[in-house]
Amino acid sequence: MLLIYCPYCQEERSELEFRGAGDAHIARPPDIASISDEAFEEYFFLRDNPKGLIFERWRHMHGCGRFFNAARDTISDKFIKTYKAGEPKPDIGAATIPHAPVETQATEGDAK
């Protein structure tokens, strides 16, 4: 069973208590009624689906009922960090994710 930490309840609970709510940190257009159909489509429907670290909104449906954000690894399904809605996106380095590619610096003897 997957356990998810709710930053409001301050405890880990079963994944059955939570519901995913899409991507986090998406800026809503200031005047949504005046944007073009193409811009609305891009805002409302089109999302990236990267392999690896993503930032999502979640809701603790059977607990406090509040929305929060989570940094999750889509490969291992591991929650790296959860944080309250409205807080800025955390800076999460590659060292936090075990399978993340490690950048290496070229030395003088390396071919370019």
N, C-alpha and C positions, 0 to 999 in steps of 0.2 A: 504494500500500500504506500502511496505517495503522501508524504506529510508536507503541508504548506504552513509557513509561519505568517500569522496575521499581525501586522505591525500595530493594530489598534487593540486587539485582545491580548497581545503579547504572549501568544502561545502557538505551538504547532498543532494543527488539526488535520483530520483526514481530508483527502482531496474531494471526497463526496460532499463536503460542506461548501465548496467553492465553485464558481463558474467563471470561465474566461470571458473577457469583454473586449478582445481585440487589442490592437496596437496602442501603446502608451505614447504620450508626448506628441500628439498630432494637433497642430494648430488649426482651429476652426477659422474659416475666412471671416473677416470682420462684418461684412455685409453679404451674407450668403445668398440673399434674394437677387443681388445684382451681378453675380458671376455667371459666366457662360455655362452651357450644358457640359462642355468638355471639362472645364475646371471643376464643376460639381462632381462629375464622374470620377475624376482623379482624386478629389478629396474624399468622397464617400465610399468608393468601391475598390480602387486600385491600391494594393498593398504589396510591399516586398515580402518575400518568403525566404529569408536567408537561412543557410545552414550554419548553426552555431548560436552565438549570443543574440538574443532579442529582448526587447522591453515591451511588456504587456500590461494591460489593466486586468485586474481580477476583482471579484466581488465575493465577500464572505456571506453567502446567501443564508446559511443556517447557523449563523453566529451573530456578529454585530450588524451585518447587513451593509457594511461600508465598502466602498471601492478603495483599492490600493494598487500600487504598481509593483511589478516584479521583473527582475532580470533573470531570464531562464535560458538554459542551453538546450537547443532543440535536438541535439544529437543524443545526449544522455537523459534528457528530460529533467535535469537537476535544476532546482531553483538556487541561483547564486546569491541573490539578495532580494528582499522585499522591503518596500518603503511606502510611507504614507502618500496619498494622492496630493498633488500640489508641490511636493518636494522635487528639486531638480534631479535630472538623470545622473546617477552616480558614475564616477569614473572607475570602470572595472578593467583591470589589466589582464593581459593574456595569461599571466601566471596563475590566475584564479581558475582558469578552465584547463583541465588536464590535457586535453587533446588539441589545444589551440596551437597553431603554427608558431614557431619561435623564429623571429628574425635574427639572422646572423650578420655580423659586420664583416666586410671583406678586409683581408689583411693585405699588406703590400705585395706578397708573393702570389696572391690570387689573380687569375686572369679576369679581365673585364669584358 
